[in-house]
Amino acid sequence: MAKQKSDKKKTDLDLYIVARVKEMRLQRNWTQSVLATKLDLSDGFYSEIENPNHRAKFNIAHLIKLGKAFECSPCIFLPKEEL
């Protein structure tokens, strides 16, 4: 049986979270590398998270670490309305 190729593109929710994190990162003049270090991620993996053409995305543990890095609730990265 042939393997089906899975379409694992980022969802609208994934893209929203990435955009919100990037906006906050840039407001603080942090590079991707600075935030990657705060999240204990490699620079390359973090770069793939911000790239909409890569499958890499934030998970719940990342959102908790993001809240700590930005000194806010992790909920701030989620949309108020359904996408």
mmCIF file of the N, C-alpha and C atoms, coordinates in Angstrom:
data_MODEL
# 
_entry.id   MODEL 
# 
loop_
_atom_site.group_PDB 
_atom_site.id 
_atom_site.type_symbol 
_atom_site.label_atom_id 
_atom_site.label_alt_id 
_atom_site.label_comp_id 
_atom_site.label_asym_id 
_atom_site.label_entity_id 
_atom_site.label_seq_id 
_atom_site.pdbx_PDB_ins_code 
_atom_site.Cartn_x 
_atom_site.Cartn_y 
_atom_site.Cartn_z 
_atom_site.occupancy 
_atom_site.B_iso_or_equiv 
_atom_site.pdbx_formal_charge 
_atom_site.auth_seq_id 
_atom_site.auth_comp_id 
_atom_site.auth_asym_id 
_atom_site.auth_atom_id 
_atom_site.pdbx_PDB_model_num 
ATOM 1   N N  . MET A 1 1  ? 0.841   -1.170 0.000  1.00 0.00 ? 1  MET A N  1 
ATOM 2   C CA . MET A 1 1  ? 0.000   0.000  0.000  1.00 0.00 ? 1  MET A CA 1 
ATOM 3   C C  . MET A 1 1  ? 0.894   1.243  0.000  1.00 0.00 ? 1  MET A C  1 
ATOM 4   N N  . ALA A 1 2  ? 0.645   2.144  -0.905 1.00 0.00 ? 2  ALA A N  1 
ATOM 5   C CA . ALA A 1 2  ? 1.458   3.355  -1.024 1.00 0.00 ? 2  ALA A CA 1 
ATOM 6   C C  . ALA A 1 2  ? 1.116   4.329  0.091  1.00 0.00 ? 2  ALA A C  1 
ATOM 7   N N  . LYS A 1 3  ? 2.162   5.021  0.564  1.00 0.00 ? 3  LYS A N  1 
ATOM 8   C CA . LYS A 1 3  ? 1.950   6.039  1.584  1.00 0.00 ? 3  LYS A CA 1 
ATOM 9   C C  . LYS A 1 3  ? 1.295   7.256  0.968  1.00 0.00 ? 3  LYS A C  1 
ATOM 10  N N  . GLN A 1 4  ? 0.303   7.792  1.646  1.00 0.00 ? 4  GLN A N  1 
ATOM 11  C CA . GLN A 1 4  ? -0.297  9.034  1.198  1.00 0.00 ? 4  GLN A CA 1 
ATOM 12  C C  . GLN A 1 4  ? 0.541   10.178 1.710  1.00 0.00 ? 4  GLN A C  1 
ATOM 13  N N  . LYS A 1 5  ? 0.758   11.166 0.850  1.00 0.00 ? 5  LYS A N  1 
ATOM 14  C CA . LYS A 1 5  ? 1.483   12.345 1.278  1.00 0.00 ? 5  LYS A CA 1 
ATOM 15  C C  . LYS A 1 5  ? 0.548   13.200 2.113  1.00 0.00 ? 5  LYS A C  1 
ATOM 16  N N  . SER A 1 6  ? 0.956   13.506 3.319  1.00 0.00 ? 6  SER A N  1 
ATOM 17  C CA . SER A 1 6  ? 0.133   14.274 4.234  1.00 0.00 ? 6  SER A CA 1 
ATOM 18  C C  . SER A 1 6  ? 0.306   15.763 3.976  1.00 0.00 ? 6  SER A C  1 
ATOM 19  N N  . ASP A 1 7  ? -0.792  16.489 3.957  1.00 0.00 ? 7  ASP A N  1 
ATOM 20  C CA . ASP A 1 7  ? -0.748  17.943 3.789  1.00 0.00 ? 7  ASP A CA 1 
ATOM 21  C C  . ASP A 1 7  ? -0.695  18.557 5.177  1.00 0.00 ? 7  ASP A C  1 
ATOM 22  N N  . LYS A 1 8  ? 0.490   18.877 5.625  1.00 0.00 ? 8  LYS A N  1 
ATOM 23  C CA . LYS A 1 8  ? 0.664   19.384 6.979  1.00 0.00 ? 8  LYS A CA 1 
ATOM 24  C C  . LYS A 1 8  ? 1.039   20.854 6.976  1.00 0.00 ? 8  LYS A C  1 
ATOM 25  N N  . LYS A 1 9  ? 0.424   21.624 6.106  1.00 0.00 ? 9  LYS A N  1 
ATOM 26  C CA . LYS A 1 9  ? 0.686   23.062 6.086  1.00 0.00 ? 9  LYS A CA 1 
ATOM 27  C C  . LYS A 1 9  ? 0.156   23.677 7.366  1.00 0.00 ? 9  LYS A C  1 
ATOM 28  N N  . LYS A 1 10 ? 0.624   24.857 7.650  1.00 0.00 ? 10 LYS A N  1 
ATOM 29  C CA . LYS A 1 10 ? 0.139   25.559 8.824  1.00 0.00 ? 10 LYS A CA 1 
ATOM 30  C C  . LYS A 1 10 ? -1.328  25.935 8.635  1.00 0.00 ? 10 LYS A C  1 
ATOM 31  N N  . THR A 1 11 ? -2.084  25.810 9.717  1.00 0.00 ? 11 THR A N  1 
ATOM 32  C CA . THR A 1 11 ? -3.491  26.203 9.702  1.00 0.00 ? 11 THR A CA 1 
ATOM 33  C C  . THR A 1 11 ? -3.594  27.712 9.887  1.00 0.00 ? 11 THR A C  1 
ATOM 34  N N  . ASP A 1 12 ? -4.803  28.242 9.720  1.00 0.00 ? 12 ASP A N  1 
ATOM 35  C CA . ASP A 1 12 ? -5.021  29.669 9.972  1.00 0.00 ? 12 ASP A CA 1 
ATOM 36  C C  . ASP A 1 12 ? -4.663  30.016 11.416 1.00 0.00 ? 12 ASP A C  1 
ATOM 37  N N  . LEU A 1 13 ? -4.961  29.112 12.347 1.00 0.00 ? 13 LEU A N  1 
ATOM 38  C CA . LEU A 1 13 ? -4.613  29.341 13.744 1.00 0.00 ? 13 LEU A CA 1 
ATOM 39  C C  . LEU A 1 13 ? -3.101  29.386 13.924 1.00 0.00 ? 13 LEU A C  1 
ATOM 40  N N  . ASP A 1 14 ? -2.390  28.447 13.307 1.00 0.00 ? 14 ASP A N  1 
ATOM 41  C CA . ASP A 1 14 ? -0.918  28.446 13.385 1.00 0.00 ? 14 ASP A CA 1 
ATOM 42  C C  . ASP A 1 14 ? -0.359  29.762 12.871 1.00 0.00 ? 14 ASP A C  1 
ATOM 43  N N  . LEU A 1 15 ? -0.859  30.210 11.724 1.00 0.00 ? 15 LEU A N  1 
ATOM 44  C CA . LEU A 1 15 ? -0.372  31.446 11.113 1.00 0.00 ? 15 LEU A CA 1 
ATOM 45  C C  . LEU A 1 15 ? -0.688  32.664 11.978 1.00 0.00 ? 15 LEU A C  1 
ATOM 46  N N  . TYR A 1 16 ? -1.855  32.661 12.629 1.00 0.00 ? 16 TYR A N  1 
ATOM 47  C CA . TYR A 1 16 ? -2.225  33.753 13.524 1.00 0.00 ? 16 TYR A CA 1 
ATOM 48  C C  . TYR A 1 16 ? -1.246  33.826 14.690 1.00 0.00 ? 16 TYR A C  1 
ATOM 49  N N  . ILE A 1 17 ? -0.983  32.682 15.308 1.00 0.00 ? 17 ILE A N  1 
ATOM 50  C CA . ILE A 1 17 ? -0.072  32.646 16.461 1.00 0.00 ? 17 ILE A CA 1 
ATOM 51  C C  . ILE A 1 17 ? 1.312   33.122 16.057 1.00 0.00 ? 17 ILE A C  1 
ATOM 52  N N  . VAL A 1 18 ? 1.810   32.635 14.935 1.00 0.00 ? 18 VAL A N  1 
ATOM 53  C CA . VAL A 1 18 ? 3.135   33.040 14.461 1.00 0.00 ? 18 VAL A CA 1 
ATOM 54  C C  . VAL A 1 18 ? 3.178   34.555 14.220 1.00 0.00 ? 18 VAL A C  1 
ATOM 55  N N  . ALA A 1 19 ? 2.139   35.098 13.605 1.00 0.00 ? 19 ALA A N  1 
ATOM 56  C CA . ALA A 1 19 ? 2.101   36.538 13.327 1.00 0.00 ? 19 ALA A CA 1 
ATOM 57  C C  . ALA A 1 19 ? 2.090   37.342 14.620 1.00 0.00 ? 19 ALA A C  1 
ATOM 58  N N  . ARG A 1 20 ? 1.337   36.875 15.602 1.00 0.00 ? 20 ARG A N  1 
ATOM 59  C CA . ARG A 1 20 ? 1.253   37.575 16.897 1.00 0.00 ? 20 ARG A CA 1 
ATOM 60  C C  . ARG A 1 20 ? 2.598   37.539 17.609 1.00 0.00 ? 20 ARG A C  1 
ATOM 61  N N  . VAL A 1 21 ? 3.241   36.382 17.616 1.00 0.00 ? 21 VAL A N  1 
ATOM 62  C CA . VAL A 1 21 ? 4.552   36.253 18.258 1.00 0.00 ? 21 VAL A CA 1 
ATOM 63  C C  . VAL A 1 21 ? 5.570   37.134 17.535 1.00 0.00 ? 21 VAL A C  1 
ATOM 64  N N  . LYS A 1 22 ? 5.564   37.095 16.214 1.00 0.00 ? 22 LYS A N  1 
ATOM 65  C CA . LYS A 1 22 ? 6.524   37.904 15.446 1.00 0.00 ? 22 LYS A CA 1 
ATOM 66  C C  . LYS A 1 22 ? 6.315   39.388 15.719 1.00 0.00 ? 22 LYS A C  1 
ATOM 67  N N  . GLU A 1 23 ? 5.059   39.814 15.769 1.00 0.00 ? 23 GLU A N  1 
ATOM 68  C CA . GLU A 1 23 ? 4.744   41.221 16.064 1.00 0.00 ? 23 GLU A CA 1 
ATOM 69  C C  . GLU A 1 23 ? 5.327   41.623 17.418 1.00 0.00 ? 23 GLU A C  1 
ATOM 70  N N  . MET A 1 24 ? 5.128   40.794 18.422 1.00 0.00 ? 24 MET A N  1 
ATOM 71  C CA . MET A 1 24 ? 5.642   41.100 19.754 1.00 0.00 ? 24 MET A CA 1 
ATOM 72  C C  . MET A 1 24 ? 7.167   41.031 19.799 1.00 0.00 ? 24 MET A C  1 
ATOM 73  N N  . ARG A 1 25 ? 7.729   40.094 19.055 1.00 0.00 ? 25 ARG A N  1 
ATOM 74  C CA . ARG A 1 25 ? 9.198   39.975 18.992 1.00 0.00 ? 25 ARG A CA 1 
ATOM 75  C C  . ARG A 1 25 ? 9.800   41.240 18.398 1.00 0.00 ? 25 ARG A C  1 
ATOM 76  N N  . LEU A 1 26 ? 9.214   41.720 17.311 1.00 0.00 ? 26 LEU A N  1 
ATOM 77  C CA . LEU A 1 26 ? 9.739   42.913 16.642 1.00 0.00 ? 26 LEU A CA 1 
ATOM 78  C C  . LEU A 1 26 ? 9.532   44.174 17.481 1.00 0.00 ? 26 LEU A C  1 
ATOM 79  N N  . GLN A 1 27 ? 8.435   44.240 18.234 1.00 0.00 ? 27 GLN A N  1 
ATOM 80  C CA . GLN A 1 27 ? 8.202   45.383 19.128 1.00 0.00 ? 27 GLN A CA 1 
ATOM 81  C C  . GLN A 1 27 ? 9.310   45.510 20.160 1.00 0.00 ? 27 GLN A C  1 
ATOM 82  N N  . ARG A 1 28 ? 9.892   44.394 20.519 1.00 0.00 ? 28 ARG A N  1 
ATOM 83  C CA . ARG A 1 28 ? 10.976  44.389 21.514 1.00 0.00 ? 28 ARG A CA 1 
ATOM 84  C C  . ARG A 1 28 ? 12.361  44.424 20.860 1.00 0.00 ? 28 ARG A C  1 
ATOM 85  N N  . ASN A 1 29 ? 12.365  44.527 19.538 1.00 0.00 ? 29 ASN A N  1 
ATOM 86  C CA . ASN A 1 29 ? 13.627  44.526 18.781 1.00 0.00 ? 29 ASN A CA 1 
ATOM 87  C C  . ASN A 1 29 ? 14.459  43.280 19.041 1.00 0.00 ? 29 ASN A C  1 
ATOM 88  N N  . TRP A 1 30 ? 13.766  42.140 19.239 1.00 0.00 ? 30 TRP A N  1 
ATOM 89  C CA . TRP A 1 30 ? 14.448  40.871 19.412 1.00 0.00 ? 30 TRP A CA 1 
ATOM 90  C C  . TRP A 1 30 ? 14.613  40.215 18.055 1.00 0.00 ? 30 TRP A C  1 
ATOM 91  N N  . THR A 1 31 ? 15.760  39.628 17.833 1.00 0.00 ? 31 THR A N  1 
ATOM 92  C CA . THR A 1 31 ? 15.962  38.822 16.629 1.00 0.00 ? 31 THR A CA 1 
ATOM 93  C C  . THR A 1 31 ? 15.314  37.455 16.845 1.00 0.00 ? 31 THR A C  1 
ATOM 94  N N  . GLN A 1 32 ? 15.194  36.708 15.756 1.00 0.00 ? 32 GLN A N  1 
ATOM 95  C CA . GLN A 1 32 ? 14.713  35.335 15.885 1.00 0.00 ? 32 GLN A CA 1 
ATOM 96  C C  . GLN A 1 32 ? 15.630  34.546 16.819 1.00 0.00 ? 32 GLN A C  1 
ATOM 97  N N  . SER A 1 33 ? 16.914  34.803 16.713 1.00 0.00 ? 33 SER A N  1 
ATOM 98  C CA . SER A 1 33 ? 17.890  34.082 17.528 1.00 0.00 ? 33 SER A CA 1 
ATOM 99  C C  . SER A 1 33 ? 17.689  34.356 19.019 1.00 0.00 ? 33 SER A C  1 
ATOM 100 N N  . VAL A 1 34 ? 17.403  35.602 19.363 1.00 0.00 ? 34 VAL A N  1 
ATOM 101 C CA . VAL A 1 34 ? 17.177  35.954 20.769 1.00 0.00 ? 34 VAL A CA 1 
ATOM 102 C C  . VAL A 1 34 ? 15.972  35.185 21.308 1.00 0.00 ? 34 VAL A C  1 
ATOM 103 N N  . LEU A 1 35 ? 14.876  35.195 20.560 1.00 0.00 ? 35 LEU A N  1 
ATOM 104 C CA . LEU A 1 35 ? 13.678  34.499 21.042 1.00 0.00 ? 35 LEU A CA 1 
ATOM 105 C C  . LEU A 1 35 ? 13.880  32.986 21.035 1.00 0.00 ? 35 LEU A C  1 
ATOM 106 N N  . ALA A 1 36 ? 14.577  32.476 20.042 1.00 0.00 ? 36 ALA A N  1 
ATOM 107 C CA . ALA A 1 36 ? 14.864  31.034 20.013 1.00 0.00 ? 36 ALA A CA 1 
ATOM 108 C C  . ALA A 1 36 ? 15.608  30.619 21.279 1.00 0.00 ? 36 ALA A C  1 
ATOM 109 N N  . THR A 1 37 ? 16.572  31.415 21.695 1.00 0.00 ? 37 THR A N  1 
ATOM 110 C CA . THR A 1 37 ? 17.341  31.119 22.907 1.00 0.00 ? 37 THR A CA 1 
ATOM 111 C C  . THR A 1 37 ? 16.432  31.122 24.127 1.00 0.00 ? 37 THR A C  1 
ATOM 112 N N  . LYS A 1 38 ? 15.527  32.098 24.214 1.00 0.00 ? 38 LYS A N  1 
ATOM 113 C CA . LYS A 1 38 ? 14.611  32.173 25.347 1.00 0.00 ? 38 LYS A CA 1 
ATOM 114 C C  . LYS A 1 38 ? 13.675  30.963 25.394 1.00 0.00 ? 38 LYS A C  1 
ATOM 115 N N  . LEU A 1 39 ? 13.399  30.367 24.235 1.00 0.00 ? 39 LEU A N  1 
ATOM 116 C CA . LEU A 1 39 ? 12.503  29.214 24.159 1.00 0.00 ? 39 LEU A CA 1 
ATOM 117 C C  . LEU A 1 39 ? 13.247  27.882 24.167 1.00 0.00 ? 39 LEU A C  1 
ATOM 118 N N  . ASP A 1 40 ? 14.569  27.925 24.255 1.00 0.00 ? 40 ASP A N  1 
ATOM 119 C CA . ASP A 1 40 ? 15.405  26.719 24.191 1.00 0.00 ? 40 ASP A CA 1 
ATOM 120 C C  . ASP A 1 40 ? 15.216  25.982 22.869 1.00 0.00 ? 40 ASP A C  1 
ATOM 121 N N  . LEU A 1 41 ? 15.124  26.740 21.775 1.00 0.00 ? 41 LEU A N  1 
ATOM 122 C CA . LEU A 1 41 ? 14.999  26.171 20.434 1.00 0.00 ? 41 LEU A CA 1 
ATOM 123 C C  . LEU A 1 41 ? 16.229  26.534 19.620 1.00 0.00 ? 41 LEU A C  1 
ATOM 124 N N  . SER A 1 42 ? 16.521  25.745 18.608 1.00 0.00 ? 42 SER A N  1 
ATOM 125 C CA . SER A 1 42 ? 17.611  26.106 17.712 1.00 0.00 ? 42 SER A CA 1 
ATOM 126 C C  . SER A 1 42 ? 17.161  27.272 16.836 1.00 0.00 ? 42 SER A C  1 
ATOM 127 N N  . ASP A 1 43 ? 18.117  28.058 16.372 1.00 0.00 ? 43 ASP A N  1 
ATOM 128 C CA . ASP A 1 43 ? 17.801  29.180 15.482 1.00 0.00 ? 43 ASP A CA 1 
ATOM 129 C C  . ASP A 1 43 ? 17.092  28.673 14.224 1.00 0.00 ? 43 ASP A C  1 
ATOM 130 N N  . GLY A 1 44 ? 17.576  27.550 13.689 1.00 0.00 ? 44 GLY A N  1 
ATOM 131 C CA . GLY A 1 44 ? 16.996  27.003 12.461 1.00 0.00 ? 44 GLY A CA 1 
ATOM 132 C C  . GLY A 1 44 ? 15.552  26.580 12.632 1.00 0.00 ? 44 GLY A C  1 
ATOM 133 N N  . PHE A 1 45 ? 15.254  25.918 13.753 1.00 0.00 ? 45 PHE A N  1 
ATOM 134 C CA . PHE A 1 45 ? 13.880  25.490 13.999 1.00 0.00 ? 45 PHE A CA 1 
ATOM 135 C C  . PHE A 1 45 ? 12.978  26.698 14.185 1.00 0.00 ? 45 PHE A C  1 
ATOM 136 N N  . TYR A 1 46 ? 13.449  27.690 14.932 1.00 0.00 ? 46 TYR A N  1 
ATOM 137 C CA . TYR A 1 46 ? 12.626  28.889 15.141 1.00 0.00 ? 46 TYR A CA 1 
ATOM 138 C C  . TYR A 1 46 ? 12.354  29.577 13.805 1.00 0.00 ? 46 TYR A C  1 
ATOM 139 N N  . SER A 1 47 ? 13.359  29.653 12.967 1.00 0.00 ? 47 SER A N  1 
ATOM 140 C CA . SER A 1 47 ? 13.197  30.262 11.641 1.00 0.00 ? 47 SER A CA 1 
ATOM 141 C C  . SER A 1 47 ? 12.126  29.526 10.835 1.00 0.00 ? 47 SER A C  1 
ATOM 142 N N  . GLU A 1 48 ? 12.112  28.207 10.932 1.00 0.00 ? 48 GLU A N  1 
ATOM 143 C CA . GLU A 1 48 ? 11.097  27.414 10.228 1.00 0.00 ? 48 GLU A CA 1 
ATOM 144 C C  . GLU A 1 48 ? 9.701   27.671 10.779 1.00 0.00 ? 48 GLU A C  1 
ATOM 145 N N  . ILE A 1 49 ? 9.598   27.933 12.080 1.00 0.00 ? 49 ILE A N  1 
ATOM 146 C CA . ILE A 1 49 ? 8.285   28.256 12.658 1.00 0.00 ? 49 ILE A CA 1 
ATOM 147 C C  . ILE A 1 49 ? 7.741   29.541 12.035 1.00 0.00 ? 49 ILE A C  1 
ATOM 148 N N  . GLU A 1 50 ? 8.583   30.558 11.887 1.00 0.00 ? 50 GLU A N  1 
ATOM 149 C CA . GLU A 1 50 ? 8.114   31.836 11.334 1.00 0.00 ? 50 GLU A CA 1 
ATOM 150 C C  . GLU A 1 50 ? 7.914   31.786 9.822  1.00 0.00 ? 50 GLU A C  1 
ATOM 151 N N  . ASN A 1 51 ? 8.451   30.779 9.163  1.00 0.00 ? 51 ASN A N  1 
ATOM 152 C CA . ASN A 1 51 ? 8.311   30.653 7.712  1.00 0.00 ? 51 ASN A CA 1 
ATOM 153 C C  . ASN A 1 51 ? 7.006   29.924 7.397  1.00 0.00 ? 51 ASN A C  1 
ATOM 154 N N  . PRO A 1 52 ? 6.066   30.603 6.700  1.00 0.00 ? 52 PRO A N  1 
ATOM 155 C CA . PRO A 1 52 ? 4.775   29.964 6.424  1.00 0.00 ? 52 PRO A CA 1 
ATOM 156 C C  . PRO A 1 52 ? 4.861   28.740 5.510  1.00 0.00 ? 52 PRO A C  1 
ATOM 157 N N  . ASN A 1 53 ? 5.978   28.560 4.834  1.00 0.00 ? 53 ASN A N  1 
ATOM 158 C CA . ASN A 1 53 ? 6.134   27.430 3.921  1.00 0.00 ? 53 ASN A CA 1 
ATOM 159 C C  . ASN A 1 53 ? 6.703   26.185 4.582  1.00 0.00 ? 53 ASN A C  1 
ATOM 160 N N  . HIS A 1 54 ? 6.980   26.261 5.880  1.00 0.00 ? 54 HIS A N  1 
ATOM 161 C CA . HIS A 1 54 ? 7.493   25.103 6.620  1.00 0.00 ? 54 HIS A CA 1 
ATOM 162 C C  . HIS A 1 54 ? 6.432   24.593 7.579  1.00 0.00 ? 54 HIS A C  1 
ATOM 163 N N  . ARG A 1 55 ? 6.480   23.307 7.875  1.00 0.00 ? 55 ARG A N  1 
ATOM 164 C CA . ARG A 1 55 ? 5.499   22.662 8.756  1.00 0.00 ? 55 ARG A CA 1 
ATOM 165 C C  . ARG A 1 55 ? 5.691   23.002 10.222 1.00 0.00 ? 55 ARG A C  1 
ATOM 166 N N  . ALA A 1 56 ? 6.899   23.392 10.615 1.00 0.00 ? 56 ALA A N  1 
ATOM 167 C CA . ALA A 1 56 ? 7.195   23.637 12.028 1.00 0.00 ? 56 ALA A CA 1 
ATOM 168 C C  . ALA A 1 56 ? 6.242   24.674 12.603 1.00 0.00 ? 56 ALA A C  1 
ATOM 169 N N  . LYS A 1 57 ? 5.776   24.401 13.826 1.00 0.00 ? 57 LYS A N  1 
ATOM 170 C CA . LYS A 1 57 ? 4.853   25.336 14.469 1.00 0.00 ? 57 LYS A CA 1 
ATOM 171 C C  . LYS A 1 57 ? 5.019   25.284 15.980 1.00 0.00 ? 57 LYS A C  1 
ATOM 172 N N  . PHE A 1 58 ? 4.445   26.266 16.653 1.00 0.00 ? 58 PHE A N  1 
ATOM 173 C CA . PHE A 1 58 ? 4.485   26.302 18.108 1.00 0.00 ? 58 PHE A CA 1 
ATOM 174 C C  . PHE A 1 58 ? 3.550   25.239 18.676 1.00 0.00 ? 58 PHE A C  1 
ATOM 175 N N  . ASN A 1 59 ? 3.950   24.663 19.815 1.00 0.00 ? 59 ASN A N  1 
ATOM 176 C CA . ASN A 1 59 ? 3.069   23.745 20.532 1.00 0.00 ? 59 ASN A CA 1 
ATOM 177 C C  . ASN A 1 59 ? 2.700   24.392 21.874 1.00 0.00 ? 59 ASN A C  1 
ATOM 178 N N  . ILE A 1 60 ? 1.930   23.694 22.675 1.00 0.00 ? 60 ILE A N  1 
ATOM 179 C CA . ILE A 1 60 ? 1.469   24.256 23.951 1.00 0.00 ? 60 ILE A CA 1 
ATOM 180 C C  . ILE A 1 60 ? 2.645   24.619 24.859 1.00 0.00 ? 60 ILE A C  1 
ATOM 181 N N  . ALA A 1 61 ? 3.645   23.770 24.929 1.00 0.00 ? 61 ALA A N  1 
ATOM 182 C CA . ALA A 1 61 ? 4.818   24.061 25.767 1.00 0.00 ? 61 ALA A CA 1 
ATOM 183 C C  . ALA A 1 61 ? 5.506   25.342 25.294 1.00 0.00 ? 61 ALA A C  1 
ATOM 184 N N  . HIS A 1 62 ? 5.574   25.530 23.969 1.00 0.00 ? 62 HIS A N  1 
ATOM 185 C CA . HIS A 1 62 ? 6.172   26.762 23.433 1.00 0.00 ? 62 HIS A CA 1 
ATOM 186 C C  . HIS A 1 62 ? 5.356   27.976 23.867 1.00 0.00 ? 62 HIS A C  1 
ATOM 187 N N  . LEU A 1 63 ? 4.014   27.863 23.816 1.00 0.00 ? 63 LEU A N  1 
ATOM 188 C CA . LEU A 1 63 ? 3.168   29.000 24.196 1.00 0.00 ? 63 LEU A CA 1 
ATOM 189 C C  . LEU A 1 63 ? 3.388   29.375 25.657 1.00 0.00 ? 63 LEU A C  1 
ATOM 190 N N  . ILE A 1 64 ? 3.577   28.395 26.508 1.00 0.00 ? 64 ILE A N  1 
ATOM 191 C CA . ILE A 1 64 ? 3.852   28.684 27.920 1.00 0.00 ? 64 ILE A CA 1 
ATOM 192 C C  . ILE A 1 64 ? 5.185   29.400 28.061 1.00 0.00 ? 64 ILE A C  1 
ATOM 193 N N  . LYS A 1 65 ? 6.211   28.924 27.346 1.00 0.00 ? 65 LYS A N  1 
ATOM 194 C CA . LYS A 1 65 ? 7.523   29.586 27.389 1.00 0.00 ? 65 LYS A CA 1 
ATOM 195 C C  . LYS A 1 65 ? 7.457   30.987 26.777 1.00 0.00 ? 65 LYS A C  1 
ATOM 196 N N  . LEU A 1 66 ? 6.647   31.149 25.737 1.00 0.00 ? 66 LEU A N  1 
ATOM 197 C CA . LEU A 1 66 ? 6.473   32.479 25.138 1.00 0.00 ? 66 LEU A CA 1 
ATOM 198 C C  . LEU A 1 66 ? 5.863   33.441 26.155 1.00 0.00 ? 66 LEU A C  1 
ATOM 199 N N  . GLY A 1 67 ? 4.875   32.959 26.903 1.00 0.00 ? 67 GLY A N  1 
ATOM 200 C CA . GLY A 1 67 ? 4.275   33.792 27.937 1.00 0.00 ? 67 GLY A CA 1 
ATOM 201 C C  . GLY A 1 67 ? 5.308   34.253 28.950 1.00 0.00 ? 67 GLY A C  1 
ATOM 202 N N  . LYS A 1 68 ? 6.190   33.343 29.338 1.00 0.00 ? 68 LYS A N  1 
ATOM 203 C CA . LYS A 1 68 ? 7.252   33.710 30.284 1.00 0.00 ? 68 LYS A CA 1 
ATOM 204 C C  . LYS A 1 68 ? 8.235   34.693 29.655 1.00 0.00 ? 68 LYS A C  1 
ATOM 205 N N  . ALA A 1 69 ? 8.615   34.444 28.412 1.00 0.00 ? 69 ALA A N  1 
ATOM 206 C CA . ALA A 1 69 ? 9.578   35.320 27.729 1.00 0.00 ? 69 ALA A CA 1 
ATOM 207 C C  . ALA A 1 69 ? 9.029   36.733 27.574 1.00 0.00 ? 69 ALA A C  1 
ATOM 208 N N  . PHE A 1 70 ? 7.740   36.832 27.235 1.00 0.00 ? 70 PHE A N  1 
ATOM 209 C CA . PHE A 1 70 ? 7.122   38.143 27.023 1.00 0.00 ? 70 PHE A CA 1 
ATOM 210 C C  . PHE A 1 70 ? 6.450   38.683 28.289 1.00 0.00 ? 70 PHE A C  1 
ATOM 211 N N  . GLU A 1 71 ? 6.531   37.913 29.386 1.00 0.00 ? 71 GLU A N  1 
ATOM 212 C CA . GLU A 1 71 ? 5.930   38.299 30.668 1.00 0.00 ? 71 GLU A CA 1 
ATOM 213 C C  . GLU A 1 71 ? 4.441   38.616 30.507 1.00 0.00 ? 71 GLU A C  1 
ATOM 214 N N  . CYS A 1 72 ? 3.724   37.646 29.924 1.00 0.00 ? 72 CYS A N  1 
ATOM 215 C CA . CYS A 1 72 ? 2.288   37.805 29.699 1.00 0.00 ? 72 CYS A CA 1 
ATOM 216 C C  . CYS A 1 72 ? 1.630   36.428 29.768 1.00 0.00 ? 72 CYS A C  1 
ATOM 217 N N  . SER A 1 73 ? 0.327   36.423 29.689 1.00 0.00 ? 73 SER A N  1 
ATOM 218 C CA . SER A 1 73 ? -0.403  35.157 29.641 1.00 0.00 ? 73 SER A CA 1 
ATOM 219 C C  . SER A 1 73 ? -0.231  34.526 28.268 1.00 0.00 ? 73 SER A C  1 
ATOM 220 N N  . PRO A 1 74 ? -0.070  33.213 28.199 1.00 0.00 ? 74 PRO A N  1 
ATOM 221 C CA . PRO A 1 74 ? 0.005   32.558 26.898 1.00 0.00 ? 74 PRO A CA 1 
ATOM 222 C C  . PRO A 1 74 ? -1.250  32.783 26.053 1.00 0.00 ? 74 PRO A C  1 
ATOM 223 N N  . CYS A 1 75 ? -2.348  33.107 26.705 1.00 0.00 ? 75 CYS A N  1 
ATOM 224 C CA . CYS A 1 75 ? -3.614  33.341 25.989 1.00 0.00 ? 75 CYS A CA 1 
ATOM 225 C C  . CYS A 1 75 ? -3.525  34.516 25.018 1.00 0.00 ? 75 CYS A C  1 
ATOM 226 N N  . ILE A 1 76 ? -2.589  35.406 25.233 1.00 0.00 ? 76 ILE A N  1 
ATOM 227 C CA . ILE A 1 76 ? -2.462  36.590 24.370 1.00 0.00 ? 76 ILE A CA 1 
ATOM 228 C C  . ILE A 1 76 ? -2.100  36.207 22.927 1.00 0.00 ? 76 ILE A C  1 
ATOM 229 N N  . PHE A 1 77 ? -1.583  35.008 22.751 1.00 0.00 ? 77 PHE A N  1 
ATOM 230 C CA . PHE A 1 77 ? -1.179  34.568 21.418 1.00 0.00 ? 77 PHE A CA 1 
ATOM 231 C C  . PHE A 1 77 ? -2.329  33.920 20.645 1.00 0.00 ? 77 PHE A C  1 
ATOM 232 N N  . LEU A 1 78 ? -3.461  33.727 21.305 1.00 0.00 ? 78 LEU A N  1 
ATOM 233 C CA . LEU A 1 78 ? -4.614  33.082 20.678 1.00 0.00 ? 78 LEU A CA 1 
ATOM 234 C C  . LEU A 1 78 ? -5.637  34.123 20.249 1.00 0.00 ? 78 LEU A C  1 
ATOM 235 N N  . PRO A 1 79 ? -6.356  33.865 19.165 1.00 0.00 ? 79 PRO A N  1 
ATOM 236 C CA . PRO A 1 79 ? -7.369  34.818 18.703 1.00 0.00 ? 79 PRO A CA 1 
ATOM 237 C C  . PRO A 1 79 ? -8.564  34.848 19.657 1.00 0.00 ? 79 PRO A C  1 
ATOM 238 N N  . LYS A 1 80 ? -9.225  35.977 19.714 1.00 0.00 ? 80 LYS A N  1 
ATOM 239 C CA . LYS A 1 80 ? -10.404 36.114 20.577 1.00 0.00 ? 80 LYS A CA 1 
ATOM 240 C C  . LYS A 1 80 ? -11.632 35.485 19.907 1.00 0.00 ? 80 LYS A C  1 
ATOM 241 N N  . GLU A 1 81 ? -11.632 35.450 18.593 1.00 0.00 ? 81 GLU A N  1 
ATOM 242 C CA . GLU A 1 81 ? -12.733 34.883 17.833 1.00 0.00 ? 81 GLU A CA 1 
ATOM 243 C C  . GLU A 1 81 ? -12.238 33.664 17.058 1.00 0.00 ? 81 GLU A C  1 
ATOM 244 N N  . GLU A 1 82 ? -13.152 32.779 16.709 1.00 0.00 ? 82 GLU A N  1 
ATOM 245 C CA . GLU A 1 82 ? -12.806 31.611 15.893 1.00 0.00 ? 82 GLU A CA 1 
ATOM 246 C C  . GLU A 1 82 ? -12.347 32.072 14.509 1.00 0.00 ? 82 GLU A C  1 
ATOM 247 N N  . LEU A 1 83 ? -11.313 31.437 14.001 1.00 0.00 ? 83 LEU A N  1 
ATOM 248 C CA . LEU A 1 83 ? -10.791 31.795 12.675 1.00 0.00 ? 83 LEU A CA 1 
ATOM 249 C C  . LEU A 1 83 ? -11.484 30.988 11.606 1.00 0.00 ? 83 LEU A C  1 
# 
